[in-house]
Amino acid sequence: MKFGLRHIRYFIAVAEELHFRRAAERLGVAQPALSRAIQYLERELAVVLFDRTNRSVQITRAGEAFLKGCRGIVNSIEHAVDNTKRAYLGQVGSLRIGYTDMAIAGPLPSLLKAFQDQQPDIVLQPHHGVTVTQIEKLDDDELDIGFVTGPISHSGYAQWPIASESFVCVLYESHPLAGRTSVRLEELAQEDFVHGSSKDWQQFYSYLIPLCRRAGFVPRIVQEAFNTAGILGLVACGMGVTILSDSVRKSVMPGLVIIPLEDVTEQLQTVVVWKADAVEGPKELFVHYLKTGVERLEM
């Protein structure tokens, strides 16, 4: 059969108007051309689509069946065209997003939810990882966006600040300092520390070690854990103390006490990082959203 979308649109117009002149006016074509198109369609289908008299046009049972199918075809084509345009604009697709413990405990959930509400056809695929692992995966194109501890000094990358938060001390509840409303960092000089490994947590250590050195000591780390939950668990067991960011308050477990550090004014930064030369599609929309639709969150 040799007919196309033009014939289908002509047929739908006649079927809805049941009047050739009005259908021709609606389509902006000459009535004889419309009549010839319908006749051609009937010959190709080998059926009668309309019963015509001088006074009326009535659609046949075959025409009703064809109309239902034609409307489905037009809707499918319009949907395909819309999806094509939206894919071109980056409104359809997926985003692989890395996040640290600090990011997921801070602004990330509400930020991603707000973006998802704006762009429901972009599938978000979160992946947990420490900063160094996320940078490696960004390098290897295994992630599109990373929420990491910043700032980042990495050639070819762009970044945007998302949140900043104070440092706090986490103690087990029977610790001699646990009843204090605040402590000075120098008071922890003789304590055993629990933290993440220096390899995996190297970005956090770039804050921690200088802070401690300015207070006159290097932290004696006696136990290591992979993530924040593990660190807190070891502290709760009395293995030592730790210094983390204030977002830890949202996930603190029984047996722990969180105390502000009165002599530390520095704040830990969470930034979003991405390859600067690969910003298109959903990533471009997300970066635009970060820069224009999200105020920096101070925690």
Buried (B, 14 or more C-beta within 10 A) or exposed (E): EEBEEEBBBBBBBBBBBEBBEBBBBBBEBEBEEBBEBBEBBBEEBEBEBBEEEEEEBEBBEBBEEBBEEBBEEBEEEEEEEEEEEBBEEBBBBEBBBBBBBBBBBBBBEEBBEEBBEEBEEBEBEBBEBBBBBBBEBBEEEBBBBBBBBBEBEBEEBBBBBBBBBBBBBBBBEEBEBBEBEEBBBEBBBEBBBBBBEEEBBBBBBBBBBEBBEEBEBEBEBEBBBEBBEBBBBBBBEBBBBBBBBBBBBEEBEEBBBBBBBEEBEEBBBBBBBBBEEEBEBBBBBBBEBBEEEBEEBEB
